[in-house]
Amino acid sequence: MRTAGKIRLLLALVIMAAIIVLAVVIHRHLPARRQPASAPLSSGRSADLALQGIRFTETRNGNTKWILLDNRADYDTEQSLVHLVGVKLNLLAGGPAGDIHLTAAQAEYNSATKDVLLRGGVKATSSSGMEFTTASVRFLAAQELLTTDDSVKYSDGSIMVEGKGMEYRVASARLRVKDDVTAHVNNGMHR
């Protein structure tokens, strides 16, 4: 009978060790604690609500028009602004450029107008191969327009355009670079 008692004791010790190891693994892999709702915004004000891993979706006539994803968000209900960090904006246009994917370090989403201001190393790519980079860009949701006053580098297939200020119509893939425009065209011919 001593053997049965030793087996039970050994089994109890193994179970306790497994519980401790599981607790340590869970503790190490849980996401960092969320900041309190009173975390200060960049403007010095306090957020009404602070969240992580937010997804905003705009749907019209049963079709998803765009999806906005972020790592962290502070919501200021007084100004209807959501301040976002680590942003991805996916424009599901279905137009000539296809879907457009934008990334940025930060953004402000206006929950009243549905407009998004992306800032900090903005990069856009499309499923058709279009790309542009700029310091900041504003997505005007109602007009389906991307616009900036900053310097921009744009490429699409055999054309590369650089300049200052841009308007890009999402539905039609129409580009307008406002000032200091330089364009390079590669027609595929080699000398």
C-alpha positions, 0 to 999 in steps of 0.5 A: 500500500505504500506504493499507492500512496507514493504514486498519489503523492507523485501525481499530486506533485506533477499536477501542482507543477503543471499548474504553476508552469501554466500560470507562468506561461499565461502571465508572460503571454497575456497582452500588456495591461490597458491604459486607464481611460484617463490617459492623456491625449496628444492635445493634453486632454484626457480620453473618455475611453482608451481601447486596444485592437479596434476595428471600424467598418464603413458599409454602404448599401450592403457593401463594405467600403473601408476597414480601419484597424489599429493597435490602440485608440483613445476616444474623445466623445466631446470632439467625436475624434478617435486618436489611433496608434499603429493604423491600417486603413483598407479601402475596398474600392473595387475600382481600377486600382483595386483595394488600397491598403494604407499604413501609418504610425498614427491617425485621427478618425472623426466618428461624425464625418467618417474622415481619417487623417493618417500621419507618420510614414504613410504608405499606400499600396493597391492590389493592382501595384499602385504605391505612394508614400507621404508624411500625412494623408486625409481620407475624405470618406463621403468623397472617397478622396485621399488628399495631402499637402505634403510631398508625395512619391507615387508609382503605378506600373511604368510611371513614377510621379513626385511632387507636393500635394496630391488628390487621389480619387479612390473609385476612379484611380484618378491622380492629381499632383498639385505642385513641383511635379516630376514624372518618370515614364519607363516605356520598357524600351532599352537602348 
